[in-house]
Amino acid sequence: METPKDKTAPCLWFATQAEEAARFYVGLIPNSRIVETSYYIQDQPIQDQPLPAGTVLTVEFELDGRRYTALNGGPEFTFNEAVSIQLYCEDQAEIDRYWDALTADGGQESQCGWLKDKYGLSWQVVPRKINSFFISEDSAAVKRAWDALMPMRKLDLAALEAAFDGK
């Protein structure tokens, strides 16, 4: 059993797709891996329904070195936009690649760089420099960037830069 280095780690509650989701995420994001998997034991109930021994209970995984837990907890709870994972991208090609992968097979686009993947988990696919558009003493530049951002679904880095620069 590997001890996590971080003091905290998010636990993501899935109905039954914890292992599938973890494998998808680690296959998508470089420097990621499955750390370990635990399993339900004989007649261990989930929401008053016994699951067969050997059914995946949790999957510990890392995305670019950050630890997560995926839990098969049943359908009682589902994801919503109150919690999302921010995925920082270096350039438009990286934004496009992650956006396309995360919205594939039933994912849903939202606005301002937000989406839900096929498991219902919310992501923000944003350029690494996103804060530079909104933390500035130039309030006119910030407003232009904000006005450009609001109608976007997938973020267009060149359009955000042009708006911020007043071009």
MIGU-809385 format. One line per field, with one value per residue: residue in three letters; y, x, z of N, C-alpha, C, O, CB in turn. Coordinates in Angstrom, 1 decimal, padded with zeros to 4 digits. Glycine has a CB too. Layout:
REM MIGU-809385
r	(ALA/...)
n_c2	(Y/...)
n_c1	(X/...)
n_c3	(Z/...)
ca_c2	(Y/...)
ca_c1	(X/...)
ca_c3	(Z/...)
c_c2	(Y/...)
c_c1	(X/...)
c_c3	(Z/...)
o_c2	(Y/...)
o_c1	(X/...)
o_c3	(Z/...)
cb_c2	(Y/...)
cb_c1	(X/...)
cb_c3	(Z/...)
***
This chain:
REM MIGU-809385
r	(MET/GLU/THR/PRO/LYS/ASP/LYS/THR/ALA/PRO/CYS/LEU/TRP/PHE/ALA/THR/GLN/ALA/GLU/GLU/ALA/ALA/ARG/PHE/TYR/VAL/GLY/LEU/ILE/PRO/ASN/SER/ARG/ILE/VAL/GLU/THR/SER/TYR/TYR/ILE/GLN/ASP/GLN/PRO/ILE/GLN/ASP/GLN/PRO/LEU/PRO/ALA/GLY/THR/VAL/LEU/THR/VAL/GLU/PHE/GLU/LEU/ASP/GLY/ARG/ARG/TYR/THR/ALA/LEU/ASN/GLY/GLY/PRO/GLU/PHE/THR/PHE/ASN/GLU/ALA/VAL/SER/ILE/GLN/LEU/TYR/CYS/GLU/ASP/GLN/ALA/GLU/ILE/ASP/ARG/TYR/TRP/ASP/ALA/LEU/THR/ALA/ASP/GLY/GLY/GLN/GLU/SER/GLN/CYS/GLY/TRP/LEU/LYS/ASP/LYS/TYR/GLY/LEU/SER/TRP/GLN/VAL/VAL/PRO/ARG/LYS/ILE/ASN/SER/PHE/PHE/ILE/SER/GLU/ASP/SER/ALA/ALA/VAL/LYS/ARG/ALA/TRP/ASP/ALA/LEU/MET/PRO/MET/ARG/LYS/LEU/ASP/LEU/ALA/ALA/LEU/GLU/ALA/ALA/PHE/ASP/GLY/LYS)
n_c2	(-001.2/002.1/005.1/008.2/011.4/013.9/016.0/016.3/014.9/014.7/012.8/011.1/010.3/007.7/005.9/003.2/003.2/003.7/002.5/002.4/005.2/006.2/004.9/006.0/008.8/008.7/007.7/009.9/012.2/013.2/011.9/010.4/007.9/004.7/004.0/002.2/-000.4/-001.1/-003.6/-004.7/-006.8/-010.1/-010.1/-007.4/-004.6/-002.1/000.7/-000.8/-003.0/-006.0/-006.4/-008.3/-010.1/-008.9/-006.9/-003.6/-001.3/001.1/003.2/004.4/007.0/009.0/012.2/013.8/013.7/014.5/013.3/011.3/009.8/007.4/006.3/003.6/004.0/003.7/004.8/006.9/009.5/012.2/013.9/017.5/020.9/022.3/021.4/021.1/020.0/021.8/022.0/022.9/024.3/024.6/025.7/026.4/024.1/022.1/022.7/022.1/019.3/018.2/019.1/017.9/015.1/014.9/015.7/013.7/010.8/011.2/013.2/016.7/019.9/023.1/026.4/029.0/027.5/025.3/021.9/018.8/015.5/012.2/010.8/012.5/014.3/017.5/019.7/022.3/023.5/025.2/027.9/028.0/030.6/031.9/033.5/035.8/037.4/038.4/039.5/042.3/045.7/047.2/047.9/048.1/046.4/044.0/043.9/043.7/041.1/039.5/039.9/038.7/036.1/035.2/034.3/032.1/028.6/026.1/027.4/030.0/030.8/032.6/034.5/035.5/036.6/038.6/040.2/041.0/042.6/044.5/044.3)
n_c1	(000.8/000.6/001.6/-000.1/001.4/000.4/-001.5/-004.2/-006.8/-009.0/-012.1/-013.9/-017.1/-018.6/-021.2/-020.9/-018.7/-016.0/-013.4/-013.3/-013.5/-011.2/-009.1/-009.6/-009.0/-006.3/-005.1/-005.5/-004.2/-000.9/001.9/000.5/-001.1/-002.4/-002.6/-003.4/-005.9/-008.9/-011.2/-014.6/-015.6/-016.9/-020.4/-020.7/-022.5/-023.8/-025.6/-027.7/-027.7/-026.2/-023.0/-021.1/-018.3/-015.1/-015.9/-015.0/-014.1/-012.6/-010.4/-007.3/-005.6/-003.3/-003.2/-001.1/000.7/-001.0/-003.0/-006.0/-009.1/-011.2/-014.4/-016.7/-019.7/-022.4/-025.7/-026.7/-025.6/-024.6/-022.5/-022.1/-022.0/-020.9/-018.5/-015.5/-012.8/-009.9/-008.2/-005.3/-003.9/-001.3/-001.4/-003.5/-003.8/-003.5/-005.7/-007.8/-007.3/-007.8/-010.4/-011.9/-011.5/-012.6/-015.3/-016.2/-018.1/-020.5/-020.0/-020.6/-020.7/-020.3/-020.3/-017.8/-015.4/-016.0/-017.1/-018.8/-017.7/-018.1/-018.8/-020.1/-018.6/-017.5/-015.3/-012.9/-011.5/-008.8/-006.6/-003.3/-002.5/-004.9/-005.6/-004.2/-005.6/-007.6/-006.6/-005.5/-004.5/-005.6/-008.6/-010.3/-009.1/-009.5/-012.3/-012.8/-011.7/-013.3/-015.8/-015.3/-014.9/-017.3/-019.4/-018.2/-017.8/-015.9/-012.7/-011.1/-008.0/-006.5/-008.5/-009.2/-006.7/-006.5/-008.8/-008.2/-005.9/-007.0/-007.4)
n_c3	(000.0/-001.0/000.5/000.4/-000.6/-000.4/001.8/001.5/-000.7/-003.4/-003.4/-005.7/-006.3/-007.9/-009.6/-010.5/-012.2/-011.4/-011.8/-014.7/-015.3/-013.9/-015.4/-017.9/-017.4/-016.5/-018.8/-020.5/-019.5/-019.3/-017.4/-015.4/-013.4/-012.3/-008.9/-006.9/-006.3/-004.6/-003.3/-003.0/-000.4/000.4/000.4/001.1/001.5/-000.6/-000.3/000.8/-001.0/-001.7/-003.1/-005.4/-004.2/-005.0/-006.6/-007.8/-005.3/-004.6/-006.5/-006.4/-007.8/-009.8/-011.3/-013.3/-011.1/-009.0/-006.4/-006.5/-005.5/-006.7/-006.2/-006.1/-005.3/-005.7/-007.0/-005.5/-005.1/-007.3/-009.7/-009.8/-011.1/-009.0/-008.1/-009.8/-012.0/-012.7/-015.7/-016.8/-019.7/-022.1/-024.6/-027.6/-029.1/-027.1/-025.5/-027.4/-027.8/-025.2/-024.7/-026.9/-026.3/-023.7/-024.1/-025.8/-026.6/-025.2/-023.4/-022.4/-023.6/-022.0/-020.9/-021.1/-021.1/-019.6/-019.1/-019.1/-018.6/-020.0/-017.7/-016.1/-014.6/-013.9/-015.7/-016.2/-018.9/-019.5/-020.5/-019.3/-018.6/-017.9/-015.7/-016.0/-017.7/-016.2/-013.8/-013.5/-013.7/-015.6/-016.2/-018.5/-020.3/-018.9/-018.9/-021.6/-022.1/-020.5/-021.6/-024.1/-023.2/-022.0/-023.9/-025.0/-025.6/-025.8/-025.0/-026.8/-027.2/-028.7/-029.4/-026.8/-026.0/-028.0/-027.4/-024.8/-025.4/-026.9/-029.6)
ca_c2	(000.0/003.3/006.2/009.5/012.4/015.1/016.0/016.1/014.4/014.6/011.5/011.2/009.3/007.2/004.8/001.9/003.4/004.3/002.0/002.9/006.6/006.4/004.5/007.0/010.0/008.5/007.6/011.1/013.2/012.7/011.8/009.9/006.5/004.1/003.7/000.9/-000.6/-002.0/-004.4/-005.1/-008.2/-010.9/-009.6/-006.0/-003.9/-000.7/001.2/-002.0/-004.0/-006.6/-006.5/-009.5/-010.0/-008.6/-005.6/-002.5/-000.3/002.4/003.3/005.5/007.3/010.3/012.9/014.6/013.8/014.9/012.1/011.3/008.5/007.1/005.4/003.1/004.2/003.5/005.9/007.9/010.9/012.4/015.1/018.7/021.9/022.9/021.0/020.8/019.9/022.7/021.4/024.0/023.9/025.5/026.4/026.1/022.6/021.3/022.9/021.4/017.9/017.8/019.4/016.8/013.9/014.9/015.8/012.6/009.6/011.5/014.4/017.8/021.3/024.1/027.7/029.6/026.5/024.2/020.8/017.5/014.3/011.1/010.3/013.6/015.1/018.8/020.1/023.6/023.3/026.6/028.2/028.2/032.0/032.4/034.6/037.1/038.2/039.0/040.1/043.4/047.1/047.7/047.4/048.0/045.1/042.9/043.8/043.1/039.7/039.0/040.0/037.7/034.8/034.8/033.5/030.9/027.2/025.8/028.7/030.4/031.5/033.8/035.5/036.1/037.5/039.8/041.0/041.7/043.5/045.6/044.1)
ca_c1	(000.0/001.4/001.0/-000.1/002.3/-000.4/-002.3/-005.6/-007.1/-010.5/-012.7/-014.9/-018.1/-019.2/-022.2/-020.2/-017.7/-014.8/-012.2/-013.3/-013.2/-009.8/-008.3/-009.7/-008.3/-004.8/-004.7/-005.6/-003.3/000.5/002.5/-000.6/-001.0/-003.3/-001.8/-003.9/-007.4/-009.4/-012.4/-015.6/-015.5/-018.2/-021.7/-020.5/-023.6/-023.8/-026.9/-028.5/-027.7/-024.9/-022.2/-020.3/-016.9/-014.2/-016.3/-014.1/-014.6/-011.9/-009.2/-006.4/-004.9/-002.7/-003.2/000.1/001.2/-001.9/-003.7/-007.4/-009.7/-012.5/-015.2/-017.9/-020.6/-023.8/-026.3/-027.3/-025.1/-024.1/-021.7/-022.7/-021.0/-020.3/-017.1/-014.9/-011.4/-009.3/-007.2/-004.5/-003.3/-000.2/-001.7/-004.8/-003.8/-003.8/-007.1/-008.6/-007.2/-008.5/-011.8/-012.4/-011.5/-013.5/-016.7/-016.5/-018.9/-021.6/-019.7/-021.5/-020.1/-021.0/-019.8/-016.6/-014.4/-016.5/-017.8/-019.0/-017.3/-019.1/-019.2/-020.8/-017.7/-017.2/-013.9/-012.6/-010.3/-008.4/-005.2/-002.5/-002.4/-006.2/-005.7/-003.6/-006.7/-008.6/-005.9/-004.8/-004.9/-006.2/-009.9/-010.8/-008.7/-010.2/-013.7/-012.8/-011.4/-014.5/-016.9/-015.0/-015.0/-018.7/-020.2/-017.4/-017.9/-014.4/-012.0/-010.3/-006.9/-006.1/-009.5/-009.0/-005.6/-006.8/-009.7/-007.4/-005.0/-007.8/-007.2)
ca_c3	(000.0/-001.1/001.3/-000.4/-000.2/-000.2/003.0/001.1/-002.0/-003.7/-003.6/-006.7/-006.1/-009.1/-009.3/-010.7/-013.2/-010.9/-012.5/-016.1/-015.3/-013.6/-016.5/-018.9/-017.0/-016.5/-020.2/-021.2/-019.0/-019.1/-016.0/-014.6/-013.2/-011.3/-007.8/-006.3/-006.4/-003.5/-003.8/-002.0/000.1/000.3/000.9/001.5/000.9/-001.1/-000.3/001.1/-002.0/-001.7/-004.3/-005.5/-003.8/-006.1/-007.3/-007.4/-004.3/-004.8/-007.3/-006.1/-009.1/-009.9/-012.6/-013.3/-009.8/-007.9/-006.0/-006.5/-005.2/-007.4/-005.3/-006.6/-004.1/-006.1/-007.7/-004.6/-005.4/-008.7/-009.8/-010.4/-011.4/-007.8/-008.0/-011.1/-012.1/-013.7/-016.5/-017.4/-021.0/-022.5/-025.9/-028.1/-029.4/-025.9/-025.2/-028.3/-027.5/-024.0/-024.9/-027.7/-025.5/-022.5/-024.5/-026.6/-026.1/-024.3/-022.7/-022.7/-023.6/-021.3/-021.4/-020.5/-020.9/-018.7/-019.8/-018.3/-019.3/-020.1/-016.4/-015.5/-013.9/-014.6/-016.0/-016.8/-019.8/-019.6/-020.7/-018.0/-018.4/-017.8/-014.6/-016.5/-018.4/-015.2/-012.7/-014.2/-013.3/-016.8/-016.1/-019.8/-020.9/-018.2/-019.3/-023.0/-022.0/-019.9/-022.6/-025.1/-022.6/-021.6/-024.9/-025.5/-025.0/-025.7/-025.0/-027.9/-026.6/-029.5/-029.2/-025.5/-026.1/-028.8/-026.7/-023.7/-026.0/-027.6/-031.1)
c_c2	(001.2/004.5/007.5/010.5/013.7/014.9/015.8/015.5/014.3/013.2/011.8/010.0/008.9/006.1/003.5/002.0/003.9/003.8/002.5/004.3/006.8/006.0/005.5/008.3/009.8/008.2/008.9/012.1/012.6/012.7/011.4/008.4/006.0/003.7/002.3/000.8/-001.5/-002.5/-004.6/-006.6/-008.9/-010.3/-008.2/-005.2/-002.5/-000.2/000.0/-003.0/-004.7/-006.6/-007.8/-009.2/-009.8/-007.4/-004.5/-001.6/001.0/002.2/004.5/005.7/008.7/010.9/014.0/014.8/014.1/013.7/012.3/009.9/008.5/006.0/004.9/003.0/004.0/004.8/007.0/009.3/011.0/013.7/016.3/019.7/022.6/022.5/020.6/020.6/020.9/022.0/022.5/023.5/025.0/026.3/025.9/024.6/021.7/021.5/022.1/019.9/017.4/018.0/018.2/015.5/013.8/015.1/014.6/011.6/010.0/012.7/015.6/019.1/022.2/025.4/028.1/028.5/025.3/023.1/019.7/016.4/013.3/010.5/011.3/014.5/016.4/019.1/021.5/023.4/024.7/026.8/028.4/029.7/032.7/033.6/035.9/038.0/038.9/039.6/041.2/044.7/047.7/047.2/047.3/046.7/043.9/042.8/043.2/041.6/039.0/038.9/038.9/036.3/034.3/034.0/032.2/029.6/026.8/027.2/028.8/031.3/032.8/034.9/036.2/037.0/038.8/040.7/041.7/042.8/044.6/045.5/043.6)
c_c1	(000.9/000.8/001.0/000.8/001.5/-001.2/-003.8/-005.7/-008.6/-010.9/-013.9/-015.8/-018.8/-020.2/-021.4/-019.0/-016.3/-013.5/-012.2/-012.9/-011.7/-008.9/-008.4/-008.9/-006.8/-004.3/-004.7/-004.5/-001.9/000.9/001.4/-000.5/-002.1/-002.3/-002.2/-005.4/-007.8/-010.8/-013.3/-015.4/-016.9/-019.3/-021.6/-021.6/-023.2/-025.2/-027.9/-028.6/-026.3/-024.3/-021.4/-018.9/-016.1/-014.7/-015.4/-014.8/-013.9/-010.8/-008.5/-005.6/-004.3/-002.9/-002.1/000.6/000.2/-002.8/-005.2/-007.8/-011.0/-013.2/-016.4/-018.9/-022.1/-024.4/-026.9/-026.9/-024.5/-023.3/-022.6/-021.6/-020.4/-018.9/-016.6/-013.4/-010.9/-008.2/-006.5/-003.8/-002.3/-000.6/-003.1/-004.8/-004.1/-005.2/-008.0/-008.5/-007.9/-010.0/-012.5/-012.5/-012.5/-015.0/-017.1/-017.4/-019.9/-021.2/-020.5/-020.7/-021.0/-020.5/-018.5/-015.5/-014.8/-017.2/-018.0/-018.5/-018.4/-019.6/-019.9/-019.9/-017.4/-015.7/-014.0/-011.4/-009.9/-007.0/-004.5/-002.5/-003.8/-006.3/-005.1/-004.6/-007.6/-008.0/-005.0/-005.3/-005.6/-007.7/-010.6/-010.4/-009.3/-011.6/-013.8/-012.6/-012.7/-015.6/-016.6/-015.2/-016.4/-019.4/-019.5/-017.9/-016.5/-013.7/-011.1/-009.2/-006.6/-007.2/-009.5/-007.8/-005.8/-007.8/-009.0/-006.5/-005.7/-007.7/-008.5)
c_c3	(000.0/-000.3/000.5/000.2/000.2/001.1/002.6/-000.3/-002.2/-003.8/-004.5/-006.6/-007.5/-008.7/-009.4/-011.7/-012.7/-011.6/-013.9/-016.2/-015.0/-014.7/-017.6/-018.6/-017.1/-018.0/-021.0/-020.8/-018.7/-017.7/-015.0/-014.5/-012.2/-010.2/-007.2/-006.4/-005.2/-004.0/-002.7/-001.6/000.1/001.1/001.5/000.8/000.4/-001.2/-000.2/000.0/-002.0/-003.1/-004.3/-005.0/-005.1/-006.9/-006.8/-006.4/-004.6/-005.8/-006.9/-007.4/-009.0/-011.3/-012.5/-011.9/-008.7/-007.7/-006.0/-006.0/-006.0/-006.6/-006.1/-005.4/-004.5/-006.6/-006.8/-004.8/-006.8/-008.7/-010.2/-010.5/-010.1/-007.5/-009.4/-011.0/-013.1/-014.3/-017.2/-018.6/-021.4/-023.8/-026.4/-028.6/-028.3/-025.4/-026.1/-028.0/-026.3/-024.1/-025.8/-027.0/-024.4/-022.9/-025.4/-025.9/-025.0/-023.3/-023.2/-022.6/-022.7/-021.8/-020.6/-020.2/-020.0/-019.6/-018.7/-019.1/-019.3/-018.8/-015.6/-014.6/-014.6/-014.6/-016.5/-017.6/-020.1/-019.9/-019.4/-017.7/-018.2/-016.8/-015.1/-017.2/-017.4/-014.0/-013.4/-013.7/-014.4/-016.9/-017.5/-020.5/-020.2/-018.7/-020.8/-023.0/-021.5/-020.9/-023.7/-024.5/-022.4/-022.7/-025.4/-024.8/-024.8/-025.8/-026.2/-027.4/-027.4/-029.4/-027.9/-025.5/-026.9/-028.1/-025.6/-024.3/-026.7/-029.1/-031.7)
o_c2	(001.4/004.7/007.9/010.6/014.4/013.8/015.2/015.7/013.9/012.3/012.5/008.9/009.7/005.5/002.8/001.0/004.4/004.6/002.9/004.7/007.6/006.7/005.8/008.8/010.7/008.5/009.0/012.9/011.6/013.4/011.9/007.8/006.8/003.1/001.4/001.9/-002.5/-002.0/-004.7/-007.4/-008.3/-009.9/-007.9/-005.0/-001.9/-000.7/-000.1/-003.9/-004.0/-006.9/-008.2/-008.1/-010.4/-007.0/-004.4/-001.2/002.0/001.1/005.7/004.8/009.5/010.2/014.9/015.9/013.9/013.1/013.4/008.9/009.4/005.0/005.7/002.1/004.1/005.9/008.0/010.2/010.0/014.5/016.1/019.5/023.4/023.2/019.9/021.1/020.9/021.4/023.1/022.5/026.2/027.4/025.0/024.0/020.8/020.5/021.4/019.2/016.5/017.1/017.7/014.8/012.8/014.7/014.5/011.5/009.3/013.1/015.5/019.4/022.0/025.5/027.5/028.6/024.5/023.4/019.7/016.3/013.5/009.8/011.0/015.4/016.3/018.9/022.0/023.3/025.4/025.9/029.0/030.0/033.9/034.6/036.9/039.2/039.9/040.1/040.9/044.9/048.8/046.1/046.5/046.1/042.9/041.6/042.4/040.9/037.9/037.8/038.3/035.4/033.1/033.0/031.4/029.7/027.0/028.0/027.9/032.5/033.8/036.1/037.4/038.1/039.9/041.9/042.9/043.9/045.6/046.5/043.4)
o_c1	(001.8/-000.4/002.1/001.0/001.9/-001.5/-004.5/-004.7/-009.3/-010.2/-014.8/-015.4/-019.4/-020.1/-021.4/-018.3/-015.6/-012.7/-011.1/-012.1/-011.0/-007.9/-007.4/-008.2/-006.1/-003.1/-004.1/-004.0/-001.8/000.4/001.3/000.1/-002.6/-001.2/-001.3/-006.1/-007.1/-011.4/-012.9/-014.9/-017.9/-019.2/-022.3/-021.5/-022.4/-026.0/-028.9/-029.5/-025.3/-024.9/-020.9/-018.3/-016.3/-013.9/-015.1/-015.9/-014.7/-010.2/-009.0/-005.0/-004.7/-002.7/-002.2/001.0/000.6/-003.4/-005.7/-007.1/-011.8/-012.6/-017.2/-018.9/-022.9/-023.7/-027.5/-027.7/-023.9/-023.4/-023.6/-020.5/-019.5/-018.1/-017.3/-012.8/-011.3/-007.3/-007.0/-003.1/-002.5/-000.1/-003.7/-005.9/-004.8/-005.9/-008.9/-009.5/-008.7/-010.8/-013.5/-013.5/-013.2/-015.9/-018.3/-017.4/-020.1/-022.1/-021.1/-020.1/-022.2/-020.2/-018.3/-014.8/-014.0/-017.7/-017.4/-018.9/-019.5/-020.6/-020.4/-020.4/-017.1/-015.0/-014.9/-010.3/-010.5/-006.1/-005.1/-002.5/-003.9/-007.0/-005.5/-004.3/-008.2/-008.7/-003.9/-006.5/-006.3/-007.9/-011.5/-011.2/-009.7/-012.1/-014.7/-013.3/-013.0/-016.3/-017.6/-015.7/-016.7/-020.1/-020.1/-018.3/-015.9/-014.1/-010.4/-009.5/-006.4/-006.8/-009.7/-008.0/-005.5/-007.6/-009.2/-006.5/-005.1/-007.8/-008.5)
o_c3	(000.9/-000.5/-000.1/001.5/001.2/001.5/003.4/-001.1/-001.3/-004.4/-004.2/-006.8/-008.1/-007.7/-008.4/-012.0/-013.5/-012.0/-014.4/-017.0/-015.7/-015.0/-018.3/-019.5/-017.6/-018.3/-022.1/-021.6/-018.0/-016.9/-013.9/-015.3/-011.4/-010.4/-007.1/-006.5/-004.9/-004.9/-001.5/-002.4/-000.3/002.2/002.4/-000.4/001.0/-002.0/-000.9/000.1/-002.2/-004.1/-003.2/-005.2/-006.1/-007.8/-005.7/-006.6/-004.8/-005.9/-007.1/-008.0/-008.1/-012.3/-011.7/-011.5/-007.5/-008.6/-005.6/-006.1/-006.0/-006.3/-006.6/-004.6/-003.6/-006.6/-007.3/-004.8/-007.3/-007.8/-010.8/-010.1/-010.3/-006.9/-010.2/-010.0/-014.2/-013.7/-018.2/-018.6/-021.1/-023.9/-025.8/-028.4/-028.4/-025.0/-025.6/-028.1/-026.4/-023.7/-025.4/-027.1/-024.2/-022.2/-025.8/-024.6/-024.0/-022.5/-024.3/-021.5/-022.6/-023.0/-019.5/-019.2/-019.7/-020.7/-017.6/-020.3/-018.8/-018.8/-014.5/-014.0/-015.8/-013.7/-017.1/-017.0/-021.0/-019.6/-018.5/-016.5/-018.3/-017.1/-014.6/-017.3/-017.8/-013.1/-013.7/-013.3/-014.3/-017.5/-017.7/-021.1/-020.9/-018.9/-021.1/-023.7/-021.9/-021.0/-024.3/-025.2/-022.7/-022.3/-026.1/-023.7/-023.7/-026.7/-026.7/-027.2/-026.8/-029.4/-027.8/-024.9/-026.4/-028.1/-025.4/-023.7/-027.2/-029.8/-032.9)
cb_c2	(000.0/003.7/006.4/010.1/012.8/015.4/017.3/017.5/013.0/015.4/010.8/011.4/009.7/006.6/004.9/000.9/004.3/003.9/000.5/002.6/007.3/005.6/003.1/007.4/010.4/007.3/006.6/011.7/013.8/013.5/013.1/010.4/006.0/002.8/004.8/000.7/-001.3/-001.2/-005.7/-004.9/-008.2/-012.3/-010.5/-005.5/-003.9/-000.5/002.1/-001.5/-003.4/-008.1/-005.2/-010.1/-011.3/-009.8/-005.3/-001.7/-000.8/003.0/003.3/005.2/007.2/010.2/013.6/016.0/014.7/016.1/011.6/011.7/008.3/006.7/006.0/001.6/005.5/003.1/005.4/007.5/011.2/012.5/014.9/019.2/022.9/022.5/019.7/021.9/018.4/024.0/020.3/024.6/023.8/024.7/026.1/026.9/022.2/021.7/024.5/021.6/017.5/018.5/020.7/016.7/013.6/016.1/017.1/011.9/008.6/010.4/014.8/017.8/021.9/024.0/028.8/030.2/027.1/024.8/020.2/017.3/013.8/010.0/009.8/013.0/014.3/019.9/019.2/024.7/022.4/027.3/029.4/027.7/032.7/031.3/034.1/036.7/037.3/037.9/039.1/043.3/047.9/047.4/048.3/049.3/045.0/043.1/045.2/043.8/039.4/039.8/041.4/037.9/034.8/036.0/034.3/031.1/026.2/024.8/028.8/031.0/030.6/033.4/034.9/035.0/036.8/039.3/040.1/040.6/042.9/046.9/043.3)
cb_c1	(-001.0/001.6/001.9/-001.5/003.3/-001.4/-002.1/-006.4/-006.4/-010.8/-013.1/-014.3/-019.2/-018.1/-023.4/-021.2/-018.2/-014.7/-012.2/-014.7/-014.1/-009.4/-008.7/-011.2/-008.7/-004.4/-005.7/-007.0/-003.9/001.5/003.1/-001.9/000.4/-004.0/-001.8/-003.4/-007.8/-009.6/-012.0/-017.1/-014.9/-017.9/-022.2/-019.1/-024.8/-023.0/-027.3/-029.9/-028.0/-025.1/-021.4/-020.2/-016.4/-014.1/-017.8/-013.7/-014.2/-011.4/-009.6/-005.4/-005.8/-001.2/-004.6/-000.3/002.3/-002.8/-003.3/-008.0/-010.0/-012.3/-015.6/-017.8/-020.4/-024.6/-027.3/-027.1/-024.0/-025.2/-020.6/-023.9/-021.6/-021.2/-016.9/-015.3/-010.9/-008.9/-007.8/-003.5/-004.4/001.0/-000.6/-005.1/-002.4/-002.8/-007.5/-008.1/-005.7/-008.0/-012.0/-011.6/-010.1/-013.1/-016.9/-015.2/-017.9/-021.9/-018.2/-022.7/-020.0/-020.9/-020.8/-017.0/-013.2/-017.6/-016.9/-020.5/-016.0/-018.6/-017.9/-021.8/-016.4/-018.0/-013.2/-012.5/-010.6/-008.8/-005.0/-001.1/-001.7/-007.2/-005.0/-002.4/-007.5/-009.5/-005.1/-004.9/-003.7/-005.4/-010.8/-010.4/-007.1/-010.2/-014.3/-011.7/-010.2/-014.9/-017.0/-013.5/-014.3/-019.5/-020.5/-015.9/-018.7/-014.0/-011.2/-011.1/-005.7/-006.0/-010.9/-008.8/-004.3/-007.4/-010.9/-006.6/-004.0/-007.3/-006.0)
cb_c3	(001.2/-002.6/002.6/-000.4/-001.3/-001.3/003.8/001.1/-002.2/-004.9/-002.2/-008.1/-005.1/-010.1/-010.3/-011.3/-014.3/-009.4/-012.4/-016.7/-014.3/-012.3/-017.0/-019.1/-015.6/-015.6/-020.9/-020.9/-017.7/-020.0/-015.6/-015.1/-012.7/-011.9/-006.7/-004.9/-007.7/-002.2/-004.5/-002.6/001.6/000.9/001.9/001.3/001.8/-002.4/-001.5/001.4/-003.4/-001.1/-004.5/-006.9/-003.0/-007.0/-007.1/-008.6/-002.9/-003.5/-008.9/-004.9/-010.3/-009.5/-012.8/-013.9/-009.8/-008.3/-004.6/-007.9/-003.7/-008.9/-004.0/-007.2/-003.5/-004.9/-008.6/-003.2/-004.3/-009.7/-010.8/-009.5/-012.3/-006.5/-007.1/-012.2/-012.4/-012.9/-017.5/-016.3/-022.0/-022.8/-027.0/-029.3/-030.1/-024.8/-025.3/-029.8/-027.4/-022.8/-025.7/-029.0/-025.0/-021.6/-025.3/-027.1/-025.5/-023.4/-022.8/-021.9/-025.0/-019.7/-021.3/-019.2/-020.3/-017.7/-020.9/-017.8/-018.7/-021.0/-015.6/-014.6/-013.6/-013.8/-017.0/-015.7/-021.1/-018.3/-021.7/-018.2/-019.5/-017.3/-013.4/-017.4/-019.3/-014.8/-011.8/-015.7/-012.8/-018.1/-015.2/-020.7/-020.7/-016.7/-019.3/-023.8/-021.1/-018.6/-023.2/-025.5/-021.2/-021.2/-026.1/-025.3/-025.9/-026.8/-023.8/-029.1/-026.4/-031.0/-029.4/-024.4/-026.7/-030.2/-026.1/-023.0/-026.9/-027.1/-031.4)
***
